């Protein structure tokens, strides 16, 4: 059977971090622990048909349904989220069982990095930061100067088409740039959500993507990608890694969240590698190899303290430490006693307030229980 999706059930298993017990060498099928009933090795993932079935609780369906059920979202949202995580776009055939997904037969090619950086930079220069958003960022420990330097702006509530017209007049390219799409033959901005635009910058300082920190979480999600996957003229955001600090730093910190890492960098001056979320480790190896070549010898895994109680976050932290060790980088884990301070930015802000101008280092251990 030809897979008409731009991804496979094996990739879904990796995204969901399912525990693989056995990989069948003859057909590529996987036996995994069921994420629904927790029965060990009872769920079979069919590699040829991209479907799943648990022989214990009877749960079954397609791979998009598997992701959607576990995350509590519709098949449409599940498909788009998977595409964003994997950096792919569109279904390979219009004759697919998920025909309700309005995908283009010929997906738009994502624009090159320089084009994306230029367009995003120009867009941000045309936007402002609403007073409530500025107050939120100040409360997190950033200064006025840092807020301006990091280029945080509010998502425009109206006038999206006029903004796009100004960008085009300035010589910017919109086609293939995530977040832009055509609407009735005019360019507009997607998604139309209220929140703060968070630029995601690479080690070269160029903007590789943007996230939106929502004013009100949707399905418990505080952040969504500035993306226009599957829409006319649009493209996937992918899952770029954010970098804040010195590309030649001997010690780096790796945390889950661009805003969190940037705030922690601003408070301490330390160098932070910021993955989009604890599950999104697929694109980090290249950056870590680059940093090692630049002189990095030590890394501190600095995920949220939920890694001590949340199994998936804890397992992601372990995987990260294993990848760092495999590169020959000395690895430590950052933990602190007051777990009400969930993020490392919360920890440093608390210590800064408690000790006024002095910043204490986190407690660093060789390993933690997960």
NUTI-948704 format. One record per residue (C-alpha): residue in one letter; x, y, z; residue number from 1. Coordinates in nm, 2 decimals. Layout:
N
tivex a, east X, north Y, up Z, marba NUM $
...
This chain:
370
tivex x, east 0.00, north 0.00, up 0.00, marba 1 $
tivex x, east 0.13, north 0.34, up -0.09, marba 2 $
tivex x, east 0.14, north 0.59, up 0.19, marba 3 $
tivex x, east -0.04, north 0.90, up 0.08, marba 4 $
tivex x, east 0.05, north 1.10, up 0.39, marba 5 $
tivex x, east 0.37, north 1.30, up 0.42, marba 6 $
tivex x, east 0.46, north 1.10, up 0.74, marba 7 $
tivex x, east 0.44, north 0.75, up 0.88, marba 8 $
tivex x, east 0.30, north 0.58, up 1.19, marba 9 $
tivex x, east 0.67, north 0.53, up 1.30, marba 10 $
tivex x, east 0.71, north 0.90, up 1.30, marba 11 $
tivex x, east 0.39, north 0.94, up 1.50, marba 12 $
tivex x, east 0.53, north 0.68, up 1.75, marba 13 $
tivex x, east 0.84, north 0.90, up 1.79, marba 14 $
tivex x, east 0.64, north 1.22, up 1.84, marba 15 $
tivex x, east 0.42, north 1.05, up 2.10, marba 16 $
tivex x, east 0.73, north 0.88, up 2.25, marba 17 $
tivex x, east 0.55, north 0.55, up 2.26, marba 18 $
tivex x, east 0.75, north 0.27, up 2.43, marba 19 $
tivex x, east 0.86, north 0.03, up 2.16, marba 20 $
tivex x, east 0.89, north -0.33, up 2.28, marba 21 $
tivex x, east 0.95, north -0.51, up 1.95, marba 22 $
tivex x, east 1.01, north -0.41, up 1.59, marba 23 $
tivex x, east 0.91, north -0.69, up 1.35, marba 24 $
tivex x, east 1.19, north -0.73, up 1.10, marba 25 $
tivex x, east 0.97, north -0.89, up 0.83, marba 26 $
tivex x, east 0.71, north -0.61, up 0.79, marba 27 $
tivex x, east 0.83, north -0.32, up 1.00, marba 28 $
tivex x, east 0.54, north -0.33, up 1.24, marba 29 $
tivex x, east 0.59, north -0.22, up 1.60, marba 30 $
tivex x, east 0.46, north -0.36, up 1.93, marba 31 $
tivex x, east 0.44, north -0.08, up 2.18, marba 32 $
tivex x, east 0.29, north -0.01, up 2.52, marba 33 $
tivex x, east -0.07, north 0.10, up 2.48, marba 34 $
tivex x, east -0.09, north 0.48, up 2.58, marba 35 $
tivex x, east -0.46, north 0.43, up 2.66, marba 36 $
tivex x, east -0.48, north 0.12, up 2.89, marba 37 $
tivex x, east -0.10, north 0.11, up 2.97, marba 38 $
tivex x, east -0.08, north -0.26, up 2.88, marba 39 $
tivex x, east 0.28, north -0.35, up 2.79, marba 40 $
tivex x, east 0.35, north -0.45, up 2.43, marba 41 $
tivex x, east -0.02, north -0.49, up 2.35, marba 42 $
tivex x, east -0.06, north -0.22, up 2.09, marba 43 $
tivex x, east 0.04, north -0.30, up 1.73, marba 44 $
tivex x, east 0.14, north -0.03, up 1.49, marba 45 $
tivex x, east 0.09, north -0.15, up 1.13, marba 46 $
tivex x, east 0.36, north 0.01, up 0.91, marba 47 $
tivex x, east 0.20, north -0.08, up 0.58, marba 48 $
tivex x, east -0.15, north 0.05, up 0.66, marba 49 $
tivex x, east -0.04, north 0.32, up 0.92, marba 50 $
tivex x, east -0.31, north 0.20, up 1.16, marba 51 $
tivex x, east -0.30, north 0.09, up 1.53, marba 52 $
tivex x, east -0.49, north -0.16, up 1.74, marba 53 $
tivex x, east -0.45, north -0.25, up 2.11, marba 54 $
tivex x, east -0.51, north -0.62, up 2.17, marba 55 $
tivex x, east -0.59, north -0.55, up 2.54, marba 56 $
tivex x, east -0.84, north -0.26, up 2.54, marba 57 $
tivex x, east -0.95, north -0.27, up 2.18, marba 58 $
tivex x, east -0.85, north 0.09, up 2.09, marba 59 $
tivex x, east -0.79, north 0.11, up 1.71, marba 60 $
tivex x, east -0.78, north 0.36, up 1.42, marba 61 $
tivex x, east -0.55, north 0.56, up 1.19, marba 62 $
tivex x, east -0.23, north 0.73, up 1.29, marba 63 $
tivex x, east -0.39, north 1.08, up 1.28, marba 64 $
tivex x, east -0.66, north 0.96, up 1.51, marba 65 $
tivex x, east -0.40, north 0.82, up 1.75, marba 66 $
tivex x, east -0.24, north 1.16, up 1.78, marba 67 $
tivex x, east -0.57, north 1.34, up 1.80, marba 68 $
tivex x, east -0.71, north 1.11, up 2.07, marba 69 $
tivex x, east -0.41, north 1.14, up 2.29, marba 70 $
tivex x, east -0.40, north 1.52, up 2.26, marba 71 $
tivex x, east -0.77, north 1.58, up 2.26, marba 72 $
tivex x, east -0.79, north 1.75, up 1.92, marba 73 $
tivex x, east -0.98, north 1.69, up 1.60, marba 74 $
tivex x, east -0.83, north 1.49, up 1.31, marba 75 $
tivex x, east -0.79, north 1.82, up 1.11, marba 76 $
tivex x, east -0.60, north 1.99, up 1.40, marba 77 $
tivex x, east -0.40, north 1.67, up 1.46, marba 78 $
tivex x, east -0.29, north 1.65, up 1.10, marba 79 $
tivex x, east -0.18, north 2.01, up 1.09, marba 80 $
tivex x, east 0.01, north 1.98, up 1.43, marba 81 $
tivex x, east 0.19, north 1.67, up 1.30, marba 82 $
tivex x, east 0.29, north 1.86, up 0.99, marba 83 $
tivex x, east 0.42, north 2.15, up 1.19, marba 84 $
tivex x, east 0.62, north 1.93, up 1.42, marba 85 $
tivex x, east 0.78, north 1.74, up 1.13, marba 86 $
tivex x, east 0.82, north 2.04, up 0.91, marba 87 $
tivex x, east 0.61, north 1.89, up 0.62, marba 88 $
tivex x, east 0.31, north 2.02, up 0.44, marba 89 $
tivex x, east 0.01, north 1.87, up 0.25, marba 90 $
tivex x, east -0.13, north 1.52, up 0.17, marba 91 $
tivex x, east 0.03, north 1.34, up -0.13, marba 92 $
tivex x, east -0.31, north 1.26, up -0.29, marba 93 $
tivex x, east -0.65, north 1.41, up -0.28, marba 94 $
tivex x, east -0.81, north 1.06, up -0.26, marba 95 $
tivex x, east -0.73, north 1.01, up 0.10, marba 96 $
tivex x, east -0.96, north 0.90, up 0.38, marba 97 $
tivex x, east -0.91, north 1.24, up 0.56, marba 98 $
tivex x, east -1.06, north 1.43, up 0.26, marba 99 $
tivex x, east -1.20, north 1.69, up 0.49, marba 100 $
tivex x, east -0.86, north 1.83, up 0.53, marba 101 $
tivex x, east -0.83, north 2.11, up 0.27, marba 102 $
tivex x, east -0.48, north 2.05, up 0.14, marba 103 $
tivex x, east -0.33, north 2.16, up -0.19, marba 104 $
tivex x, east -0.21, north 1.90, up -0.43, marba 105 $
tivex x, east 0.11, north 2.09, up -0.49, marba 106 $
tivex x, east 0.22, north 2.24, up -0.15, marba 107 $
tivex x, east 0.40, north 2.57, up -0.15, marba 108 $
tivex x, east 0.77, north 2.53, up -0.11, marba 109 $
tivex x, east 0.90, north 2.70, up 0.21, marba 110 $
tivex x, east 1.09, north 3.02, up 0.13, marba 111 $
tivex x, east 1.47, north 3.02, up 0.20, marba 112 $
tivex x, east 1.61, north 3.13, up 0.53, marba 113 $
tivex x, east 1.72, north 3.48, up 0.42, marba 114 $
tivex x, east 1.38, north 3.55, up 0.27, marba 115 $
tivex x, east 1.20, north 3.44, up 0.59, marba 116 $
tivex x, east 1.43, north 3.65, up 0.80, marba 117 $
tivex x, east 1.39, north 3.96, up 0.58, marba 118 $
tivex x, east 1.01, north 3.94, up 0.57, marba 119 $
tivex x, east 0.97, north 3.87, up 0.95, marba 120 $
tivex x, east 1.21, north 4.15, up 1.03, marba 121 $
tivex x, east 1.02, north 4.40, up 0.82, marba 122 $
tivex x, east 0.69, north 4.28, up 0.96, marba 123 $
tivex x, east 0.81, north 4.33, up 1.32, marba 124 $
tivex x, east 0.93, north 4.67, up 1.24, marba 125 $
tivex x, east 0.58, north 4.77, up 1.14, marba 126 $
tivex x, east 0.42, north 4.64, up 1.46, marba 127 $
tivex x, east 0.39, north 4.77, up 1.81, marba 128 $
tivex x, east 0.37, north 4.60, up 2.15, marba 129 $
tivex x, east 0.05, north 4.65, up 2.34, marba 130 $
tivex x, east 0.08, north 4.79, up 2.70, marba 131 $
tivex x, east -0.06, north 4.47, up 2.87, marba 132 $
tivex x, east 0.19, north 4.26, up 2.68, marba 133 $
tivex x, east 0.48, north 4.49, up 2.77, marba 134 $
tivex x, east 0.37, north 4.47, up 3.14, marba 135 $
tivex x, east 0.37, north 4.09, up 3.12, marba 136 $
tivex x, east 0.72, north 4.08, up 2.98, marba 137 $
tivex x, east 0.85, north 4.33, up 3.24, marba 138 $
tivex x, east 0.70, north 4.11, up 3.51, marba 139 $
tivex x, east 0.90, north 3.82, up 3.38, marba 140 $
tivex x, east 1.22, north 4.01, up 3.45, marba 141 $
tivex x, east 1.30, north 4.17, up 3.11, marba 142 $
tivex x, east 1.40, north 4.54, up 3.09, marba 143 $
tivex x, east 1.25, north 4.79, up 2.85, marba 144 $
tivex x, east 1.57, north 4.78, up 2.65, marba 145 $
tivex x, east 1.57, north 4.40, up 2.63, marba 146 $
tivex x, east 1.21, north 4.39, up 2.52, marba 147 $
tivex x, east 1.30, north 4.62, up 2.23, marba 148 $
tivex x, east 1.62, north 4.42, up 2.15, marba 149 $
tivex x, east 1.44, north 4.09, up 2.14, marba 150 $
tivex x, east 1.18, north 4.24, up 1.91, marba 151 $
tivex x, east 0.87, north 4.12, up 2.09, marba 152 $
tivex x, east 0.55, north 4.26, up 1.93, marba 153 $
tivex x, east 0.18, north 4.21, up 1.96, marba 154 $
tivex x, east -0.01, north 4.02, up 1.69, marba 155 $
tivex x, east -0.21, north 4.28, up 1.49, marba 156 $
tivex x, east -0.58, north 4.27, up 1.57, marba 157 $
tivex x, east -0.69, north 4.42, up 1.24, marba 158 $
tivex x, east -0.54, north 4.55, up 0.91, marba 159 $
tivex x, east -0.37, north 4.23, up 0.82, marba 160 $
tivex x, east -0.42, north 4.28, up 0.44, marba 161 $
tivex x, east -0.29, north 4.64, up 0.46, marba 162 $
tivex x, east 0.02, north 4.52, up 0.64, marba 163 $
tivex x, east 0.08, north 4.26, up 0.37, marba 164 $
tivex x, east 0.05, north 4.52, up 0.10, marba 165 $
tivex x, east 0.31, north 4.74, up 0.28, marba 166 $
tivex x, east 0.54, north 4.44, up 0.30, marba 167 $
tivex x, east 0.51, north 4.37, up -0.07, marba 168 $
tivex x, east 0.57, north 4.74, up -0.15, marba 169 $
tivex x, east 0.89, north 4.72, up 0.07, marba 170 $
tivex x, east 1.01, north 4.44, up -0.16, marba 171 $
tivex x, east 0.94, north 4.15, up 0.08, marba 172 $
tivex x, east 0.83, north 3.80, up -0.04, marba 173 $
tivex x, east 0.52, north 3.65, up 0.13, marba 174 $
tivex x, east 0.47, north 3.33, up -0.07, marba 175 $
tivex x, east 0.62, north 3.04, up 0.12, marba 176 $
tivex x, east 0.68, north 3.24, up 0.43, marba 177 $
tivex x, east 0.50, north 3.07, up 0.73, marba 178 $
tivex x, east 0.21, north 3.28, up 0.86, marba 179 $
tivex x, east 0.11, north 3.44, up 0.53, marba 180 $
tivex x, east -0.15, north 3.32, up 0.29, marba 181 $
tivex x, east -0.38, north 3.44, up 0.01, marba 182 $
tivex x, east -0.74, north 3.52, up 0.09, marba 183 $
tivex x, east -0.97, north 3.62, up -0.21, marba 184 $
tivex x, east -0.66, north 3.70, up -0.42, marba 185 $
tivex x, east -0.52, north 3.92, up -0.15, marba 186 $
tivex x, east -0.24, north 3.84, up 0.10, marba 187 $
tivex x, east -0.33, north 3.82, up 0.47, marba 188 $
tivex x, east -0.19, north 3.69, up 0.80, marba 189 $
tivex x, east -0.27, north 3.36, up 0.96, marba 190 $
tivex x, east -0.34, north 3.27, up 1.24, marba 191 $
tivex x, east -0.56, north 3.56, up 1.35, marba 192 $
tivex x, east -0.48, north 3.51, up 1.72, marba 193 $
tivex x, east -0.44, north 3.75, up 2.01, marba 194 $
tivex x, east -0.10, north 3.74, up 2.18, marba 195 $
tivex x, east 0.27, north 3.82, up 2.16, marba 196 $
tivex x, east 0.49, north 3.73, up 1.86, marba 197 $
tivex x, east 0.80, north 3.55, up 1.98, marba 198 $
tivex x, east 1.08, north 3.55, up 1.72, marba 199 $
tivex x, east 1.27, north 3.22, up 1.70, marba 200 $
tivex x, east 1.63, north 3.30, up 1.60, marba 201 $
tivex x, east 1.90, north 3.06, up 1.49, marba 202 $
tivex x, east 2.27, north 3.06, up 1.60, marba 203 $
tivex x, east 2.33, north 3.31, up 1.32, marba 204 $
tivex x, east 2.09, north 3.56, up 1.47, marba 205 $
tivex x, east 1.84, north 3.53, up 1.18, marba 206 $
tivex x, east 1.47, north 3.48, up 1.25, marba 207 $
tivex x, east 1.38, north 3.13, up 1.14, marba 208 $
tivex x, east 1.02, north 3.13, up 1.26, marba 209 $
tivex x, east 0.78, north 3.28, up 1.51, marba 210 $
tivex x, east 0.55, north 3.16, up 1.78, marba 211 $
tivex x, east 0.25, north 3.33, up 1.93, marba 212 $
tivex x, east 0.21, north 3.34, up 2.31, marba 213 $
tivex x, east -0.17, north 3.34, up 2.33, marba 214 $
tivex x, east -0.36, north 3.57, up 2.56, marba 215 $
tivex x, east -0.59, north 3.28, up 2.64, marba 216 $
tivex x, east -0.46, north 2.92, up 2.61, marba 217 $
tivex x, east -0.64, north 2.70, up 2.36, marba 218 $
tivex x, east -0.68, north 2.33, up 2.46, marba 219 $
tivex x, east -0.42, north 2.41, up 2.73, marba 220 $
tivex x, east -0.17, north 2.53, up 2.47, marba 221 $
tivex x, east -0.01, north 2.86, up 2.56, marba 222 $
tivex x, east 0.19, north 2.88, up 2.24, marba 223 $
tivex x, east 0.10, north 2.82, up 1.87, marba 224 $
tivex x, east 0.32, north 2.85, up 1.56, marba 225 $
tivex x, east 0.30, north 3.15, up 1.33, marba 226 $
tivex x, east 0.21, north 2.92, up 1.04, marba 227 $
tivex x, east -0.01, north 2.88, up 0.74, marba 228 $
tivex x, east 0.02, north 2.51, up 0.66, marba 229 $
tivex x, east -0.20, north 2.39, up 0.38, marba 230 $
tivex x, east -0.35, north 2.73, up 0.29, marba 231 $
tivex x, east -0.31, north 2.90, up -0.05, marba 232 $
tivex x, east 0.04, north 3.05, up -0.06, marba 233 $
tivex x, east 0.12, north 2.94, up 0.29, marba 234 $
tivex x, east 0.39, north 2.71, up 0.44, marba 235 $
tivex x, east 0.46, north 2.52, up 0.76, marba 236 $
tivex x, east 0.66, north 2.68, up 1.03, marba 237 $
tivex x, east 0.85, north 2.36, up 1.11, marba 238 $
tivex x, east 1.00, north 2.35, up 1.46, marba 239 $
tivex x, east 1.31, north 2.57, up 1.45, marba 240 $
tivex x, east 1.54, north 2.58, up 1.75, marba 241 $
tivex x, east 1.59, north 2.92, up 1.93, marba 242 $
tivex x, east 1.93, north 3.03, up 2.03, marba 243 $
tivex x, east 2.02, north 3.30, up 2.28, marba 244 $
tivex x, east 2.38, north 3.38, up 2.38, marba 245 $
tivex x, east 2.73, north 3.32, up 2.27, marba 246 $
tivex x, east 2.79, north 3.07, up 1.98, marba 247 $
tivex x, east 3.13, north 2.99, up 2.13, marba 248 $
tivex x, east 3.02, north 2.94, up 2.49, marba 249 $
tivex x, east 3.20, north 2.66, up 2.68, marba 250 $
tivex x, east 2.88, north 2.58, up 2.88, marba 251 $
tivex x, east 2.53, north 2.59, up 2.73, marba 252 $
tivex x, east 2.19, north 2.54, up 2.89, marba 253 $
tivex x, east 1.91, north 2.35, up 2.70, marba 254 $
tivex x, east 1.56, north 2.43, up 2.80, marba 255 $
tivex x, east 1.21, north 2.39, up 2.65, marba 256 $
tivex x, east 1.07, north 2.72, up 2.54, marba 257 $
tivex x, east 1.21, north 3.02, up 2.34, marba 258 $
tivex x, east 1.06, north 3.30, up 2.57, marba 259 $
tivex x, east 1.17, north 3.11, up 2.88, marba 260 $
tivex x, east 1.52, north 3.06, up 2.76, marba 261 $
tivex x, east 1.56, north 3.42, up 2.64, marba 262 $
tivex x, east 1.44, north 3.55, up 2.97, marba 263 $
tivex x, east 1.68, north 3.33, up 3.16, marba 264 $
tivex x, east 1.96, north 3.44, up 2.92, marba 265 $
tivex x, east 1.87, north 3.81, up 2.99, marba 266 $
tivex x, east 1.88, north 3.75, up 3.37, marba 267 $
tivex x, east 2.21, north 3.56, up 3.37, marba 268 $
tivex x, east 2.41, north 3.62, up 3.05, marba 269 $
tivex x, east 2.43, north 3.24, up 3.01, marba 270 $
tivex x, east 2.39, north 3.08, up 2.67, marba 271 $
tivex x, east 2.06, north 2.90, up 2.61, marba 272 $
tivex x, east 1.95, north 2.65, up 2.34, marba 273 $
tivex x, east 1.57, north 2.65, up 2.34, marba 274 $
tivex x, east 1.37, north 2.37, up 2.18, marba 275 $
tivex x, east 1.00, north 2.44, up 2.11, marba 276 $
tivex x, east 0.89, north 2.18, up 2.36, marba 277 $
tivex x, east 1.01, north 1.88, up 2.55, marba 278 $
tivex x, east 0.89, north 1.64, up 2.27, marba 279 $
tivex x, east 1.06, north 1.83, up 1.99, marba 280 $
tivex x, east 1.42, north 1.69, up 1.99, marba 281 $
tivex x, east 1.43, north 1.59, up 1.62, marba 282 $
tivex x, east 1.62, north 1.89, up 1.49, marba 283 $
tivex x, east 1.86, north 1.96, up 1.78, marba 284 $
tivex x, east 2.15, north 1.73, up 1.68, marba 285 $
tivex x, east 2.29, north 1.96, up 1.41, marba 286 $
tivex x, east 2.30, north 2.26, up 1.63, marba 287 $
tivex x, east 2.46, north 2.07, up 1.92, marba 288 $
tivex x, east 2.73, north 1.94, up 1.68, marba 289 $
tivex x, east 2.79, north 2.29, up 1.56, marba 290 $
tivex x, east 2.83, north 2.42, up 1.92, marba 291 $
tivex x, east 3.06, north 2.13, up 2.01, marba 292 $
tivex x, east 3.28, north 2.23, up 1.71, marba 293 $
tivex x, east 3.27, north 2.59, up 1.84, marba 294 $
tivex x, east 3.41, north 2.48, up 2.17, marba 295 $
tivex x, east 3.12, north 2.38, up 2.39, marba 296 $
tivex x, east 3.23, north 2.12, up 2.64, marba 297 $
tivex x, east 2.95, north 2.12, up 2.90, marba 298 $
tivex x, east 2.57, north 2.13, up 2.87, marba 299 $
tivex x, east 2.31, north 2.17, up 3.14, marba 300 $
tivex x, east 1.97, north 2.01, up 3.07, marba 301 $
tivex x, east 1.73, north 2.27, up 3.22, marba 302 $
tivex x, east 1.38, north 2.15, up 3.14, marba 303 $
tivex x, east 1.09, north 2.25, up 3.35, marba 304 $
tivex x, east 1.07, north 2.09, up 3.69, marba 305 $
tivex x, east 0.76, north 1.90, up 3.57, marba 306 $
tivex x, east 1.03, north 1.65, up 3.45, marba 307 $
tivex x, east 1.02, north 1.51, up 3.81, marba 308 $
tivex x, east 0.65, north 1.43, up 3.79, marba 309 $
tivex x, east 0.56, north 1.42, up 3.42, marba 310 $
tivex x, east 0.68, north 1.09, up 3.27, marba 311 $
tivex x, east 0.69, north 1.22, up 2.91, marba 312 $
tivex x, east 0.89, north 1.54, up 3.00, marba 313 $
tivex x, east 1.12, north 1.33, up 3.22, marba 314 $
tivex x, east 1.18, north 1.08, up 2.94, marba 315 $
tivex x, east 1.25, north 1.37, up 2.70, marba 316 $
tivex x, east 1.51, north 1.51, up 2.95, marba 317 $
tivex x, east 1.68, north 1.17, up 2.96, marba 318 $
tivex x, east 1.69, north 1.14, up 2.58, marba 319 $
tivex x, east 1.84, north 1.49, up 2.56, marba 320 $
tivex x, east 2.11, north 1.40, up 2.81, marba 321 $
tivex x, east 2.19, north 1.08, up 2.61, marba 322 $
tivex x, east 2.22, north 1.28, up 2.29, marba 323 $
tivex x, east 2.45, north 1.53, up 2.45, marba 324 $
tivex x, east 2.67, north 1.25, up 2.60, marba 325 $
tivex x, east 2.69, north 1.08, up 2.26, marba 326 $
tivex x, east 2.84, north 1.39, up 2.12, marba 327 $
tivex x, east 3.11, north 1.39, up 2.39, marba 328 $
tivex x, east 2.96, north 1.68, up 2.58, marba 329 $
tivex x, east 2.97, north 1.66, up 2.96, marba 330 $
tivex x, east 2.61, north 1.67, up 3.08, marba 331 $
tivex x, east 2.45, north 1.79, up 3.40, marba 332 $
tivex x, east 2.09, north 1.84, up 3.50, marba 333 $
tivex x, east 1.95, north 2.16, up 3.67, marba 334 $
tivex x, east 1.72, north 2.10, up 3.96, marba 335 $
tivex x, east 1.61, north 2.32, up 4.24, marba 336 $
tivex x, east 1.42, north 2.25, up 4.57, marba 337 $
tivex x, east 1.13, north 2.49, up 4.52, marba 338 $
tivex x, east 0.93, north 2.31, up 4.25, marba 339 $
tivex x, east 0.67, north 2.58, up 4.25, marba 340 $
tivex x, east 0.93, north 2.77, up 4.04, marba 341 $
tivex x, east 0.86, north 2.55, up 3.73, marba 342 $
tivex x, east 1.09, north 2.71, up 3.46, marba 343 $
tivex x, east 1.45, north 2.80, up 3.49, marba 344 $
tivex x, east 1.35, north 3.16, up 3.41, marba 345 $
tivex x, east 1.12, north 3.15, up 3.72, marba 346 $
tivex x, east 1.41, north 3.02, up 3.93, marba 347 $
tivex x, east 1.65, north 3.30, up 3.83, marba 348 $
tivex x, east 1.39, north 3.57, up 3.86, marba 349 $
tivex x, east 1.30, north 3.45, up 4.21, marba 350 $
tivex x, east 1.67, north 3.44, up 4.31, marba 351 $
tivex x, east 1.73, north 3.79, up 4.16, marba 352 $
tivex x, east 1.44, north 3.94, up 4.36, marba 353 $
tivex x, east 1.54, north 3.76, up 4.68, marba 354 $
tivex x, east 1.90, north 3.87, up 4.66, marba 355 $
tivex x, east 1.85, north 4.20, up 4.47, marba 356 $
tivex x, east 2.13, north 4.22, up 4.23, marba 357 $
tivex x, east 2.31, north 3.89, up 4.29, marba 358 $
tivex x, east 2.22, north 3.59, up 4.08, marba 359 $
tivex x, east 2.29, north 3.24, up 4.22, marba 360 $
tivex x, east 2.36, north 2.94, up 4.01, marba 361 $
tivex x, east 2.10, north 2.66, up 4.00, marba 362 $
tivex x, east 2.18, north 2.34, up 4.19, marba 363 $
tivex x, east 2.34, north 2.11, up 3.93, marba 364 $
tivex x, east 2.34, north 1.74, up 3.97, marba 365 $
tivex x, east 2.49, north 1.46, up 3.75, marba 366 $
tivex x, east 2.15, north 1.29, up 3.72, marba 367 $
tivex x, east 1.80, north 1.30, up 3.86, marba 368 $
tivex x, east 1.53, north 1.04, up 3.92, marba 369 $
tivex x, east 1.26, north 1.05, up 3.65, marba 370 $
